[in-house]
């Protein structure tokens, strides 16, 4: 039976099985990962494009570490 014709609970379970993927990032790699993502434009201001998150992003002292 096709997934979309199954019962809703069954569809939900099948979708969870399809997207169940966990990636563990060691704590010591977090800062570098965030910096790498920021380099390609994925940051707090991109994910949450409201004014308060954009301001938090611009005020982040770690953003300007490479300029010092």
CORVENQUI-V357721 format. One record per backbone hydrogen bond with DSSP energy under -0.5 kcal/mol. NH is the residue of the N-H (numbers start at 1). CO is the residue of the C=O. E is the energy in kcal/mol with one decimal. If there is no record, write none. Layout:
NH CO E
NH CO E
This chain:
5 2 -1.2
6 3 -1.5
11 7 -2.3
12 8 -2.4
13 9 -2.2
14 10 -2.4
15 11 -2.4
16 12 -2.4
17 13 -2.0
18 14 -1.8
19 15 -1.9
20 16 -0.5
20 17 -0.5
21 19 -1.2
24 22 -0.5
25 23 -0.6
26 24 -0.6
29 26 -2.0
30 26 -0.6
30 27 -1.0
33 29 -2.4
34 30 -2.7
35 31 -2.1
36 32 -2.7
37 33 -2.6
38 34 -2.2
39 35 -2.0
40 36 -1.1
41 38 -1.6
42 37 -2.8
43 41 -0.8
46 43 -0.5
47 43 -2.5
48 44 -2.6
49 47 -0.5
54 50 -2.0
55 51 -2.4
56 52 -2.1
57 53 -2.4
58 54 -2.3
59 55 -2.0
60 56 -0.8
60 57 -0.8
63 60 -1.1
64 60 -0.5
64 61 -0.8
65 62 -1.1
67 64 -1.4
68 64 -0.6
68 65 -1.1
